[in-house]
Amino acid sequence: MKNRTVLISGASIAGPALAHWLTRYGWTVTVVERAPAVRPGGQAVDFKGATHRTVLERMGILGEVVRGRTGGQDQTIVDAAGRPRAVIPGEFTGGELEIRRGDLAGILYRHTDCEYLFGDTITKLTETADGVDVTFATAGPRRFDLVVGADGIHSNVRRLAFGPERDYVRYLGYHYALAELGEELADGEAVMYNEPGRMAAVGGPKASAFFVFASPELGYDRADTVQQRQLLVDAYQGAGWRVPELMAKIPQAREFFLDSLSRVTIDRYSRGRVVLLGDAAYGNTLGGFGTGLAIVGAYVLAGELLAADGDHQAAFARYEEQFRGYAKISQRGSAGPFLAPPSPLRIRLRDWTFKSRFLLGLLLKATDKFATDIELANYASQLTCPAPDPT
């Protein structure tokens, strides 16, 4: 087998999922992660339909994911006085199987048998005829046969191997924020409020408070959460409902995360011995498909490397051929205008979608179609000695 050593950047979802498959197939894998450990908490993520379920089952983690599920919760859309306008059913917001991102990351971490370099990052990639020389911020330099960027929409690997972020990431007009402000905010209910171009929600598994707002692209230091918190507070000046109460709590939020809704558009997922996976390749539009794309993408990429006996050129070409059509959902629209419609009329039309069983049914059918629009090969059957049943 060729190319037996692989460096994966990113230890959230896509990276450990790929590490699971590659080590199972006989590769030696190292995962480098900027954070000091697997990140706990975070918003809820979800899986939809038979394709996602099949991959989780083949990984041997479906049972653990089911046990860790949050149980999709209905969310009530309210007006400024707190009166109900519509109800978003849990099956729409939480898919078939919903779980907190940190809980899923922990499951994936426990199901990998490889080296992790936490608290470190790649600073330089130099490709040669027979490998990639990698320089780290902390660890000593090393050589790997292949490098995988599974490090999110602001991918460091993509920047080093393909070029600056501005060449591949397109801002879609919205930002979102997640804040842990205390479970008592919603008394167990999930409630959402809209004004044109702004959404605020409390309760439910996404986070105790969740915000989406339209704005010009904001320039900020991604490491400076104090600055980010102030940007959010500024964006919600003058808002009604309970928003002033929520904004008063933002400076003391236990956890806080702010990012743009943006899309990655890239002609090829690979360049030489470097390949992209997850949001680094497919983008982040908050449309509810990111985690499923990461899990299925890891399965396909590892499987194609196995099928090609480690020939990275053949495997990367097949990965792209097999997966780009499935990932097209990430190139369609954005959740921003849906979650924070730009006008009172658009808010009313969005609410009407959830009052109509027919329109809601169409949305759910479309979601299922996108989630299952790929034929999964049984790569493990190609092993000379089949991998042991993880169950």
C-alpha positions in Angstrom: 0.0 0.0 0.0 1.3 3.5 -0.9 1.2 6.6 1.2 0.7 5.0 4.6 1.2 8.1 6.8 -1.5 10.9 6.9 -1.7 14.1 8.8 -5.2 15.5 9.4 -5.7 19.1 10.6 -8.8 19.5 12.7 -10.2 17.4 15.6 -13.9 18.4 15.5 -16.1 16.1 13.3 -14.6 15.5 9.8 -11.0 14.9 11.1 -11.7 12.2 13.7 -14.2 10.5 11.4 -11.6 10.2 8.7 -9.0 9.1 11.2 -11.4 6.3 12.3 -11.7 4.9 8.8 -8.0 5.3 7.8 -6.6 3.6 10.9 -9.2 0.8 10.5 -7.9 0.4 6.9 -4.3 0.2 8.0 -3.0 3.8 7.7 -0.9 5.6 10.4 -2.6 8.8 11.2 -1.8 11.9 13.2 -4.4 14.6 14.0 -3.3 18.1 14.8 -5.7 20.5 16.6 -5.2 24.1 17.7 -7.4 23.7 20.8 -5.9 22.1 23.9 -8.4 19.2 23.9 -11.5 18.0 22.2 -14.0 20.8 22.4 -17.0 20.1 24.6 -20.4 21.7 24.3 -21.4 23.7 21.3 -24.6 23.8 19.3 -26.6 20.8 18.4 -25.9 19.1 15.0 -28.1 16.5 13.3 -28.2 13.6 10.9 -30.9 13.0 8.3 -32.0 9.9 6.5 -30.7 6.5 5.5 -27.3 7.6 4.2 -26.2 9.3 7.3 -27.6 6.5 9.5 -25.8 3.9 7.4 -22.4 5.6 7.7 -22.9 5.9 11.5 -23.8 2.2 11.7 -20.8 1.1 9.6 -18.6 3.2 12.0 -20.0 1.3 14.9 -21.2 4.5 16.7 -24.9 4.7 15.8 -25.9 3.3 19.2 -23.8 5.9 21.1 -25.1 8.7 19.0 -28.7 7.6 19.7 -28.0 7.4 23.4 -26.5 10.9 23.3 -29.4 12.4 21.3 -31.0 15.6 22.5 -34.5 14.8 21.1 -35.5 17.4 18.6 -37.6 20.1 20.3 -40.4 22.1 18.8 -39.6 25.9 18.6 -42.3 28.6 18.9 -41.9 31.7 16.8 -43.3 34.7 18.8 -44.0 38.4 18.2 -42.6 41.3 20.3 -45.2 40.7 23.0 -44.3 37.0 23.2 -47.5 35.8 21.5 -47.1 32.7 19.3 -47.0 33.2 15.6 -46.0 29.7 14.4 -44.3 26.5 15.6 -41.3 24.9 13.9 -41.5 21.2 14.5 -38.5 19.4 16.0 -38.3 17.1 13.0 -37.4 20.1 10.9 -34.9 21.7 13.2 -33.3 18.6 14.6 -33.4 16.2 11.6 -33.8 12.5 12.4 -31.1 12.3 15.0 -29.8 15.4 16.9 -26.8 15.5 19.2 -24.6 18.2 20.7 -21.5 18.8 18.6 -19.2 18.3 21.6 -20.8 15.0 22.5 -20.4 13.8 18.9 -16.8 14.9 18.8 -16.2 13.0 22.1 -17.7 9.8 20.6 -15.5 10.1 17.5 -12.4 10.8 19.5 -13.0 7.6 21.6 -13.4 5.6 18.3 -10.0 6.7 16.9 -6.7 4.9 17.6 -4.1 7.4 16.4 -1.8 10.2 17.6 -3.3 13.6 18.5 -1.2 16.8 18.7 -3.4 19.1 20.7 -2.6 22.8 21.2 -0.6 22.9 18.0 -1.1 24.0 14.4 0.6 23.7 11.0 2.8 26.7 10.0 4.2 25.5 6.7 3.7 22.8 4.1 6.3 21.9 1.5 5.4 19.2 -1.0 8.1 17.0 -2.5 8.0 14.1 -4.9 7.4 11.6 -2.2 5.8 13.4 0.7 4.9 16.7 2.4 7.3 18.3 4.9 5.3 19.9 7.7 6.4 22.5 10.1 4.4 23.0 13.3 4.1 25.9 15.7 5.2 23.7 18.7 6.1 20.1 17.6 9.2 19.4 15.6 9.1 19.2 11.8 7.9 15.9 10.3 7.2 14.3 6.9 3.9 12.7 5.9 2.7 11.0 2.8 -0.6 13.0 2.7 -2.1 16.0 4.4 -5.9 16.5 5.0 -7.4 19.9 5.8 -10.5 19.1 8.0 -10.1 22.4 9.8 -13.3 24.3 9.0 -14.3 27.1 6.8 -11.3 29.2 7.9 -9.0 26.3 7.0 -5.4 26.8 7.7 -4.4 23.9 5.4 -6.4 25.4 2.6 -4.7 28.8 3.1 -1.2 27.2 3.1 -1.8 24.8 0.2 -4.3 26.6 -2.1 -4.1 30.3 -1.3 -5.7 33.0 0.8 -9.2 32.6 2.2 -10.5 35.6 0.2 -10.0 33.5 -3.0 -12.3 30.7 -1.9 -14.7 32.0 0.8 -17.7 34.1 -0.2 -19.6 36.1 2.5 -23.4 35.6 2.2 -24.6 38.7 4.1 -25.3 37.2 7.6 -23.5 36.5 10.8 -24.5 34.1 13.6 -23.6 33.8 17.2 -24.1 31.2 19.9 -24.0 32.1 23.6 -24.4 30.1 26.8 -26.4 32.4 29.0 -28.0 29.9 31.4 -30.7 27.3 31.0 -33.2 29.3 33.0 -33.7 31.8 30.1 -36.5 29.8 28.5 -37.9 27.6 31.2 -37.4 24.6 29.1 -39.1 26.1 26.0 -37.5 26.9 22.7 -38.6 30.3 21.5 -37.6 32.4 18.4 -38.2 36.1 17.7 -37.7 38.0 14.4 -37.3 41.5 13.2 -36.3 42.3 9.6 -32.8 41.0 9.2 -32.5 39.9 12.9 -33.3 36.7 14.8 -32.9 35.9 18.5 -33.7 32.5 20.0 -33.5 31.1 23.5 -33.9 27.5 24.7 -33.4 24.3 22.8 -30.2 22.4 22.2 -28.5 24.8 19.7 -27.4 26.9 22.6 -29.2 28.8 25.4 -29.1 31.8 23.1 -28.8 31.8 19.3 -28.6 34.9 17.0 -28.6 35.4 13.2 -28.4 38.9 11.8 -27.8 40.6 8.4 -25.0 43.1 8.1 -22.1 44.2 5.9 -19.1 41.8 6.4 -17.6 42.5 9.8 -13.9 42.7 10.2 -12.7 41.4 13.6 -10.0 39.4 15.3 -11.3 35.8 15.5 -9.3 35.3 18.7 -10.8 38.4 20.4 -14.2 37.3 21.9 -14.6 40.6 23.8 -14.6 42.5 20.5 -17.0 39.9 19.0 -19.4 40.2 21.9 -19.5 43.9 21.4 -20.2 43.5 17.7 -23.2 41.3 18.5 -24.5 43.8 21.1 -24.1 46.7 18.5 -26.0 44.7 15.9 -29.0 44.3 18.1 -29.3 47.9 19.3 -33.0 49.0 19.5 -34.4 45.4 19.1 -37.6 44.5 20.9 -38.9 41.4 22.8 -36.4 40.1 25.3 -33.4 41.1 23.3 -32.2 43.9 25.6 -32.2 41.4 28.5 -30.1 38.9 26.4 -27.7 41.6 25.2 -27.0 42.6 28.8 -25.9 39.0 29.6 -23.6 38.7 26.5 -20.4 40.1 28.2 -20.6 37.5 30.9 -21.6 34.5 28.7 -19.9 31.3 29.8 -19.3 30.3 26.1 -19.5 32.5 23.0 -19.0 32.0 19.3 -19.5 34.3 16.4 -18.9 33.7 12.7 -20.1 34.6 9.3 -22.4 32.7 7.1 -20.2 32.0 4.1 -19.7 29.5 1.3 -16.5 27.8 0.2 -16.3 27.7 -3.6 -13.3 25.7 -4.9 -12.6 24.1 -8.2 -10.8 21.1 -6.8 -10.8 19.5 -3.4 -7.2 18.5 -3.7 -3.8 19.9 -4.8 -1.0 17.4 -5.0 -0.8 15.5 -1.8 -3.1 17.8 0.1 -6.9 17.3 0.2 -9.8 19.1 1.8 -12.7 17.6 3.8 -15.8 19.0 5.5 -16.4 22.8 5.8 -12.8 23.5 4.5 -14.1 22.2 1.1 -17.9 22.5 1.2 -18.5 25.7 3.2 -20.8 26.6 6.1 -24.2 28.1 5.3 -25.9 26.9 8.5 -28.3 24.9 6.4 -28.2 21.8 8.6 -26.1 19.6 6.3 -22.6 20.4 7.4 -22.2 17.5 9.9 -23.7 14.9 7.5 -21.4 16.1 4.7 -18.4 15.8 7.0 -19.3 12.2 8.1 -20.2 11.0 4.6 -17.2 12.8 3.0 -14.8 11.1 5.5 -16.3 7.7 4.6 -15.9 8.3 0.9 -12.4 9.8 1.0 -11.0 7.0 3.2 -12.8 4.4 1.1 -11.4 5.7 -2.1 -7.9 5.7 -0.7 -8.4 2.1 0.3 -9.8 1.2 -3.2 -6.9 2.9 -4.9 -4.4 1.1 -2.6 -3.1 4.4 -1.4 -2.6 6.0 -4.9 -3.6 9.5 -3.8 -4.0 10.9 -7.3 -6.6 8.2 -8.3 -8.2 8.3 -4.8 -8.6 12.1 -4.7 -10.0 12.2 -8.2 -12.6 9.5 -7.3 -13.5 11.2 -4.0 -14.2 14.4 -6.0 -16.2 12.6 -8.6 -18.2 10.7 -6.1 -18.8 13.5 -3.6 -19.1 16.8 -5.4 -22.6 16.2 -6.6 -23.7 15.2 -3.1 -22.1 18.3 -1.6 -24.0 20.6 -4.0 -26.5 21.3 -1.2 -23.8 23.5 0.4 -23.7 25.6 -2.7 -27.4 26.4 -2.7 -28.7 29.4 -0.8 -28.1 30.1 2.8 -30.1 29.7 6.0 -29.6 33.4 6.7 -32.7 34.8 4.9 -34.8 31.9 6.2 -33.8 32.4 9.9 -33.7 36.2 9.7 -35.9 37.3 6.8 -35.1 40.8 5.5 -38.7 42.2 5.6 -42.0 41.9 7.6 -43.6 40.3 4.5 -40.8 37.7 4.2 -41.1 36.9 8.0 -44.9 36.3 7.5 -44.3 34.1 4.5 -41.7 32.1 6.4 -44.0 31.6 9.3 -46.8 30.5 6.9 -44.5 27.7 5.8 -44.8 26.1 9.2 -48.6 26.6 9.4 -49.1 24.7 6.1 -48.8 20.9 6.5 -48.4 20.7 2.7 -45.5 23.2 2.5 -43.8 21.7 5.5 -44.1 18.3 4.0 -42.4 19.5 0.8 -39.6 21.0 2.8 -39.1 17.7 4.8 -39.1 15.7 1.5 -36.6 18.0 -0.1 -34.3 17.6 3.0 -34.5 13.9 2.9 -33.7 13.9 -0.9 -30.6 16.0 -0.5 -29.4 13.9 2.5 -29.7 10.6 0.6 -28.5 11.6 -2.8 -25.5 9.4 -3.0 -24.8 5.7 -3.4 -22.5 4.4 -0.8 -19.9 1.8 -1.8 -19.1 -0.9 0.7 -15.4 -0.2 0.8 -14.6 -2.6 3.7 -15.5 -5.5 1.5 -12.3 -4.7 -0.5 -10.0 -5.5 2.4 -8.0 -8.7 2.1 -8.7 -9.4 5.8 -12.0 -7.7 6.6 -11.9 -5.2 9.5 -13.3 -6.5 12.7 -17.0 -5.8 13.5 -16.8 -2.8 15.8 -20.0 -3.9 17.5 
